[in-house]
Amino acid sequence: MSQLRNFKAEFFKALAHPLRISILDSLRSGERTVAEISAEFGIEQANASQQLAVLRNKNIIVARKAGANVYYSVSDPAIFKLLDVARDIFNNHLIGIRSMLEEIKAEGRRKRP
């Protein structure tokens, strides 16, 4: 496997967790601390820190220390474009599934005596 493909796969693995996606979405409005993130999602700070570490290890987010606080932000705002495109793809997929289910339902009604 090429290094680029491996890099891409590892990058997407870092995004492959619902909480990490939620954290990234919360960073759209700017940098946040672990305490703010854990409070927003109702999770332990240790869990928030663990998820932030995964994102940080892949350079998806960066940290800035100010006094006793560490502030997290995305390293590249293009990550939000990626998340938006993924949401559009999922929405299109769901629209297709809904349409297919409606056809199945209509077909079932036509077959009934």
Secondary structure, 3 states (H helix, E strand, C coil): CCHHHHHHHHHHHHHCCHHHHHHHHHHHHCCEEHHHHHHHHCCCHHHHHHHHHHHHHCCCEEEEEECCEEEEEECCCHHHHHHHHHHHHHHHHHHHHHHHHHHHHHHHHHHCC
